[in-house]
Amino acid sequence: LLGSVAETVVRRVPVPVTVIRSKDEDGTDGSNPPEHVLVPFDRSFCSRNALEYAFKQFPDATVTALFVKYPIFESYDPIKSEDDLDDVIAEDEAVDDETHSVFEMARRIADQNERAVETATAEGDPSRGILRWLDENDADHVVIGCHGRDGVARWVLGSVAETVVRRAPVPVTAIK
């Protein structure tokens, strides 16, 4: 119920906070500049700030904007008619449109900062999607925006940033 000191600091401090484990899984202590920075990105104000921060603080790093597609339904109901099929196709197109829109904004921010940005997608719960992507790729730092849920909403829904801070195998910088 009380949470860790790092999670409390991430939640309450109004400045960027970097959490570095004593030694990360790759054996480093986080003191070297990262080569590949992951920024979970969803067009929110917080994720835009995180992307800009990554560009400014890590000028020599490759930056990847990761959009985690959260499915509305875990699985589709059986398709029994052409209308059902049309509904499934429309939902898939809406997700594709959202993904394109997210990445266009990431590219605009990159252009404004005279940088390049790689883009990637994952699917499912945002926290799990980010952590799975980290396990499967070579990023050595995460910069994540904090949405700042408080009270019951944070207790019930959790915080993506807090989960990533707690479980990521690499240093994480949380941006308000």
N, C-alpha and C positions, 0 to 999 in steps of 0.2 A: 504493500500500500504506500510506503514512503518513497520507493524508487531510489535509484542511485544518485550520488552527488553529481555525476556528469549529466544525467538526465535532467536533474533539477536546474543545473546551470544552463543547459541548452534551452530549457523551457523559459527561464526567467531573465536571462541576461540580454540586454538590448543590442549587443555588439556581436560580430561573428565569433563563434567558438569552435576551436578545433579539438577533437578528442583523438588522442593517440594512445594506443595501448602500450604497455612497457616494451613489448616487441610484437610486431604484427606477424601474421603467418609467414610472410616471406623473409622474416628474420631482421627486418629493418626497424629502426626506431622512429621513423617519420621525419628525421632531420634533413634528409636530402630532398631537393625539389622534386615533385612528382613528374613523371614522364607522360602519364595518361590520366586525365581527370574525368570522372563521370559526373554528369549533372542530371538528376531526374528532372524532367521538364514537362510541364502541362499547361503552359501559357499563363499560369497564375502570376500575380505580382511577385510573390515570394520566389517562384522558380526563375522568373526573369532576373531578379536581383542576384540569385545564385549563379546564373550563367554569366552575367556581367562581372561578378566578383571573380569567377574562375578565369575569365579572359585577362583581367587586370592583374591578379595575384600570381598567375602561373603562365607568363608570356611564352615560355618555351614548350609547354605541355600540349599534347594532343587533347582536345576537349570533345567529349561525346555527350550529346543531349539524348537522354533515354525517355521515351514516352511509353508508359505502361498502360496498355488497353485493358480496361476493366470491363469484362462482359456483363451485360445487363442480366442475362440469364445464364445459369451454369450449363444448361443444355437446351436444345430446342425441343418443343413438343413434336410428336410425329407429324410429318407433312402429309395431310390428307387431301389437299386440294391445290389447285393452281394459285388461289389466293394466299394460302399458307406459304407456298414457295415464294411468291412475290414479296410477302412480309419479311421472310428470311433474307432475301436478296437486298431489300431496302435497308434493313438493319446493318448488313455488311457494308453497304455503300456509305451509310452514315458514319460508321467507324472509320472507313478509309478516308472520308472527307475530313473528319476530325484530326486524324493522324497527319494528313497533308497540311492542314491549317497550323497544327502545332509546330511542324518542322519548318514551315515558311516563317513563322515568327522567330524561331531559333536562328534561322539563316539571316534574317534582318538584323537581329542583335549582333550576330557575328560580323556582318558587313559593317555595322556602325562602329564596331571595335577593331575593324581591319584585321579580322581573324577568320579562320576557317572552322567549321564545326562538323563533326561527324554526327550522324543520326542513327538511332537504333530503336527497336521496339521490343517490348516484352508483353506478355499477357497475364491476366489474373489480378490477384490482390496486389496493390502497389508495393507494399513492403516486401512481399515474397518475390515479386517480379524483379525488383532492384537487387535483392540479395542473390537471387538465382543468376542474374546477369553478371554480377561480380564474380561469382563462382566459375562462370563459363568464359570469362574474358580477362584481359590483362590490366585493367585499371588499377592504379596504385593510390588513388585518393578520390574521395567523393565530396562534392559541394552540394548541399541540399538546402532548399528553402523550408523554413518552418512556418506552418500556417497558424500556429498559436492557439490551438483548441484549449479551452479551459474547462474546469469543473466536470460535470457529468458527461459532456460530449467527449472529452479526452478519455475519461474512465471507460466509457462504453465503446467508443470507436478506436481508441488508441491513437497514437501519433506515428505517422510514417517516419518522420525524422527521428523520433526517439527510438523506434524499432531498428532503424538503420544504424544509428549511433551505437546501440546496444550489441548488434549482431554482425556488423560489417567486418570483414577481415582486414580492412585497410583504414588509415586515418580518415575521419569524416569532419568536414567543416560545415557547421549549421549557420545559416544566414536568416536573419529576421526580415 
